[in-house]
């Protein structure tokens, strides 16, 4: 993920699939803007990344932490954390959608 984010702006075309939910309904999914957010974080454009999707910063932080602590055999987390984070991400995207902010 981090390696692709480094070279993505240099590519002549922007690869990637369109979000199926957004394509069919026009409503953004929780991950809309995540590719651009991660790319912006890797290139040091933190403010731009936070506008696209604040979870991009978290994704990069987790990726770097996993690279640093690759010898850790077990990572534990609360089971409720994943649905709560996804609900927060989707709430943010729906707020942007409802208020006409760029997705």
Phi, psi and omega in degrees: 000314182291322179295318178294321180297330179291317185267348184305315180295340182274350181286143181292330175236154180266106181287160176140158179263147174289148177294121182299318181297315181291324179295317183281321188245340185087352180269131181287149176270172180298336184264001179301129181087000184293320180297313179294324180295315179295318178299318179294320178297314182298328180267010173082013179261073187294316181298317179296322179294318181296329177290318181296302180195111182302337180290345177298320177296317179295319179298318179293319179298318179294318179298316179294318178298320178292325177293322180287320184253045184293344180275352179293126185277333185218131177244126180249148177207160178290137183294334180283348186295318183296310179296327179292316179296316178298321178295320177294318179297317181290323177301317179297315180296319179292325176297314177298318181296316183290331183262003176078016178284153181296138178268000000 
